[in-house]
Amino acid sequence: MSALMQAPSQAMQITKVKEHIGGIVTGIDLSRPVDSATQKKLYDAAVENVVLVIRGQAHLTPAQLQAGAELFGELMEDQNRRYLVDGFPLISVLDNFHKDSEGNPAKVSKNATWHTDHTNQELPPKFTMLYAVAVPDKGGATSVCNSRAAYESLPEDLKQKINGMKTENTLISSARFGIANPDILKEQLQSRKPPTVQPLVRTHPDTGTKAVWFHKGKTERIIGMTPEDTQEFLQELTDRITQPQFCYAHQYQKGDLLIIDDRAALHRAGHDYDHAQQRRLYRMLVRGDRPY
């Protein structure tokens, strides 16, 4: 038997946050072996609750953190590879204290929009994981929307309208060139890669359910629309689905591991905190399937 199968069971508990979204996991230590039954419960809870928070993991080394993330699948490289944990190329670093190439404080975007990650890739991630290393006294939450439940709540005629829509996805849409990070903009302008076509409504491979699924900042256009009309339509759609009952804003505690099921969620970062205080998260992505 494998080490995973032989691992002793841990006294894990999962508490729902809201009716439609969110679960808090306690009573588990990811620095210890996790048995296969517990691994399945964690995976199933992430799918059911769309966002899962594993508390009390502040003691983890990067190696232990990566092993814990791999309980949910094979990790993939982040597109943003400028800041990585030393020796761990699959763990990227999000930090408002980063410096740019000239040693000045790096610009922290205040234009965070609701999105799912890496829609410009053929196989975008199935899970995004964020691990809290340093957190401000207040603010800086990551907000997550259950876009599966939100889709189910839409009027039938709107569901039918968006079901067959396809999006063309690039590193950054031309509509955001004016506010883009210069390095990202340069990479996009030099890229010869054609847009990646994705469904606006995707089917979850584990459950068969449907969810609204897009990254507004990477959507060049919905096929059949202009880029300008696309951005307006996606904003209207965002406003409809990000209703309070479908959303959860997670206020981090140091050592929280946040797991988002990207196949049924949109998320965004909060910038409502004192930027003299550090907000440092490690990000890991689990390789997903081709959306359909």
C-alpha positions, 0 to 999 in steps of 0.5 A, spaced: 500 500 500 502 507 498 504 511 504 497 515 503 493 509 504 497 507 510 497 514 513 493 515 520 486 518 519 486 525 522 480 528 526 478 533 521 471 537 521 468 541 515 463 547 517 459 551 512 460 558 511 453 560 507 448 556 504 451 557 497 458 558 498 464 556 503 467 551 508 472 552 513 476 546 515 479 545 522 482 539 525 487 537 520 495 538 519 498 538 512 505 537 515 502 530 517 500 524 512 493 525 510 490 518 508 486 517 502 479 517 505 481 524 508 484 526 501 477 525 498 473 528 503 477 535 502 476 534 494 469 533 495 468 539 500 472 544 495 467 542 489 461 542 494 462 549 497 466 552 491 471 555 496 474 551 502 479 554 507 484 550 511 485 553 518 491 553 522 497 551 517 502 557 519 507 552 521 508 549 514 515 549 510 514 550 502 515 543 501 509 541 506 505 546 503 506 544 496 505 536 498 498 539 501 496 542 495 498 536 491 492 532 494 488 536 490 492 534 483 498 536 479 500 543 480 502 547 474 506 553 472 503 560 474 503 565 468 506 570 473 513 567 474 517 574 476 516 572 484 517 565 486 519 561 492 526 560 492 527 552 490 519 551 489 518 554 481 510 551 482 509 556 488 508 564 486 508 569 491 503 575 491 506 581 495 505 588 496 512 589 498 515 587 492 520 591 488 520 593 481 527 592 477 529 599 479 528 597 486 522 601 487 515 599 490 512 595 485 505 597 483 499 594 486 493 594 481 487 597 484 483 595 478 482 587 481 476 585 477 472 578 478 475 573 474 477 565 473 485 564 472 488 563 466 483 563 461 488 564 455 491 557 456 488 551 453 488 547 460 486 552 465 487 550 473 481 547 476 483 549 483 487 556 485 490 556 492 492 561 496 496 561 502 497 566 507 504 568 510 503 575 512 496 579 513 494 586 514 490 587 521 484 588 517 482 588 509 485 585 504 480 579 503 479 574 497 472 574 495 469 568 491 463 568 487 459 561 486 458 562 479 454 555 479 449 557 483 449 564 480 448 561 473 442 557 476 438 563 478 439 566 472 432 567 467 431 561 462 432 566 456 438 569 459 441 562 460 439 560 453 443 566 450 449 565 454 450 557 453 452 557 446 457 563 447 464 563 446 470 567 448 477 569 445 482 569 451 489 573 450 494 574 456 490 581 457 485 584 453 486 590 448 480 594 453 485 594 458 492 596 455 491 603 458 492 600 465 496 594 464 502 592 467 508 594 462 511 587 462 504 584 461 503 589 456 509 588 452 509 580 452 502 581 449 504 585 444 510 581 442 506 575 442 504 571 436 499 566 439 492 566 437 487 567 442 484 561 446 477 560 445 473 558 451 466 557 453 462 563 457 458 557 460 462 551 462 460 544 465 464 541 471 467 535 469 466 532 476 458 534 477 456 535 470 453 542 473 454 549 469 457 555 471 458 562 468 466 562 467 470 568 464 476 573 465 474 579 463 481 582 463 483 576 458 477 576 454 478 580 447 471 579 445 465 574 445 465 571 438 460 575 434 461 582 439 466 587 438 471 588 444 467 594 447 460 591 447 464 584 450 466 588 456 460 592 457 456 585 456 461 581 461 460 587 466 453 587 466 453 579 467 458 580 473 453 585 476 448 580 475 451 574 478 455 577 484 450 577 488 451 577 496 448 570 497 453 567 492 459 570 494 464 570 500 469 575 502 475 571 506 478 575 511 485 571 512 488 569 518 496 567 518 496 560 516 490 559 512 490 555 505 484 558 501 482 553 495 478 555 490 474 551 485 476 555 478 471 551 474 465 553 478 467 560 481 470 567 480 474 571 485 477 577 486 483 580 491 481 586 496 485 592 496 482 595 502 487 595 507 493 599 509 499 598 504 504 600 509 502 593 512 504 587 508 500 582 505 504 576 502 500 570 499 503 564 496 499 561 490 499 554 487 495 552 481 492 545 480 492 543 472 485 542 469 482 539 463 479 543 457 473 547 458 467 545 455 
